[in-house]
Amino acid sequence: MGALHLTSENYNEVTGNGLVLVDYWASWCGPCRMVAPIIEELADEYEDRAIIAKVDIDSEGDIAVRNEIVSIPTVILFKDGVEVKRLVGVQQKSVYTAALEGN
């Protein structure tokens, strides 16, 4: 299925329920392009356990401002709408997996 693309219209609804990992990115960002395949793999692997989503900060700048995104890539893990983990910069897949697994 792949990562869900979030917009201002669906952001609050999606991030407000359950476990949601959100990748804040931009098309011009080289490190974001390095993280993108990892995010897509996680979306497939966690399809039944968590929502894996992406926010393009260029088209959804209001979401980036609201979440105080100052560097990209930034990946935030939400649980029922509350930020529980923030990872800035390129990380290994195992770091994202550990966050999702609560380690």
C-alpha positions as CSV (number, residue, x, y, z in Angstrom):
1,M,0.0,0.0,0.0
2,G,2.8,2.5,0.8
3,A,3.0,5.5,3.0
4,L,-0.1,7.6,3.4
5,H,0.3,11.2,2.1
6,L,-1.1,13.6,4.7
7,T,-2.7,17.0,3.9
8,S,-4.3,19.7,6.0
9,E,-7.6,18.0,5.4
10,N,-6.7,14.6,6.9
11,Y,-3.7,15.3,9.2
12,N,-5.5,15.6,12.5
13,E,-7.8,12.7,11.9
14,V,-4.9,10.4,10.9
15,T,-2.4,11.4,13.6
16,G,-5.1,11.4,16.3
17,N,-5.7,7.7,16.5
18,G,-3.3,4.9,17.2
19,L,0.3,4.6,16.3
20,V,1.4,6.9,13.5
21,L,4.9,7.5,12.1
22,V,5.1,10.7,10.0
23,D,8.0,11.6,7.7
24,Y,8.3,15.3,7.1
25,W,10.2,15.8,3.8
26,A,10.6,17.8,0.6
27,S,11.4,16.8,-2.9
28,W,14.6,18.9,-3.1
29,C,16.1,17.4,0.1
30,G,18.8,14.8,-0.6
31,P,18.7,13.2,2.8
32,C,14.9,12.9,2.5
33,R,15.3,10.9,-0.7
34,M,17.6,8.5,1.3
35,V,14.9,8.0,4.0
36,A,12.0,7.6,1.5
37,P,12.6,3.9,0.6
38,I,12.9,3.1,4.3
39,I,9.6,4.8,5.0
40,E,7.9,2.8,2.2
41,E,9.3,-0.5,3.5
42,L,8.0,0.4,7.0
43,A,4.6,1.2,5.5
44,D,4.4,-2.4,4.0
45,E,5.8,-4.1,7.1
46,Y,3.6,-2.3,9.6
47,E,0.5,-2.1,7.5
48,D,-1.7,-3.8,10.1
49,R,0.0,-2.3,13.2
50,A,0.7,1.3,12.5
51,I,0.0,4.1,10.0
52,I,3.2,5.2,8.2
53,A,2.7,8.6,6.6
54,K,4.5,11.5,4.8
55,V,4.0,15.2,4.8
56,D,5.5,17.3,2.0
57,I,6.5,20.4,3.8
58,D,6.5,22.5,0.6
59,S,2.8,21.9,-0.1
60,E,1.8,21.5,3.6
61,G,3.8,24.2,5.2
62,D,1.1,24.9,7.9
63,I,1.6,21.4,9.2
64,A,5.4,21.8,9.3
65,V,5.0,25.1,11.2
66,R,2.5,23.6,13.7
67,N,4.9,20.7,14.4
68,E,8.0,23.0,14.7
69,I,9.8,21.2,11.9
70,V,13.1,23.1,11.5
71,S,15.2,20.4,9.8
72,I,14.3,17.7,7.3
73,P,14.0,14.8,7.2
74,T,12.2,14.8,10.6
75,V,10.2,11.7,11.5
76,I,7.8,11.9,14.4
77,L,6.0,9.0,16.1
78,F,2.5,9.9,17.5
79,K,0.4,7.7,19.8
80,D,-3.2,8.8,19.9
81,G,-2.3,12.3,18.7
82,V,0.6,12.8,21.2
83,E,4.2,13.0,20.0
84,V,6.2,10.3,21.7
85,K,9.4,10.3,19.6
86,R,11.2,12.7,17.2
87,L,14.0,11.7,15.0
88,V,15.9,14.3,13.0
89,G,18.2,13.5,10.0
90,V,18.8,10.3,8.3
91,Q,18.5,7.2,10.5
92,Q,19.0,3.5,10.0
93,K,15.8,1.5,9.5
94,S,16.4,-0.2,12.8
95,V,16.1,3.2,14.6
96,Y,12.6,3.7,13.1
97,T,11.7,0.1,13.9
98,A,12.8,0.5,17.5
99,A,10.6,3.6,17.9
100,L,7.6,1.8,16.5
101,E,8.2,-1.2,18.8
102,G,8.6,1.1,21.8
103,N,12.3,0.4,22.4
